[in-house]
Amino acid sequence: MSYQLYRNTTLGHSLQECLDELIQTHQITPALALQVLLEFDKAISKTFTNVKTKTTFKGSLKTYRFCDNVWTFVLEEVTFKEPQGVDVHVDKVKIVACDAKGMLHAFPFCFM
């Protein structure tokens, strides 16, 4: 089992749109589309567990919430600092942090 967080990313939305189009043109079944989405969930979670790059960020905490072992933070005026000295500024960031205990290939953070 993997979290479905990454379906709400640009890549996840694009995949869902393509699958919807394939279903509408009767090229795949809804069951196959669901299987593809489940494989996407597993693959992207596994991929992010292998990321070793670290970054720091600083911003103003707008809201936070903890529900069902999931933390959600919304920050504003955020600056990300990478080890290579690159600074990236964004107006708003939503961070979702999930408990990875007992989850196969689950990555504990998702930036959206």
C-alpha positions, 0 to 999 in steps of 0.5 A: 500500500502506498499513499496517493499524494502524488496523484495531486501533482502535475505529473499525477494529473497528466497521467489521470487525464491520459488514462481518462482519455484512453477509457473514453476511447475504449482503448483500456478498461477502468480496471486497467486505469486503476491498476496503472494508478496504483503502480504509479503510486508505488513507483513514485514513492519508491523513487523518492525514497532514493533521493539523497539531496538535502535542502533547507527552507525558511518561511512564515507558517500560515496554517498547520494540521495533524489528522490521521497521522498526516501533518499538513503545513502551509507556508508563505514567502518561502526560500529554499536553500540548496547545498550548491548555493542556489536560493529559490523563493516561492510565494506559497508551499504546502507540505504534507508529511505522512507516517511511513511506518508500515508503508511499503516504499512510502516517502514521508514528505511531499511538497505541493 
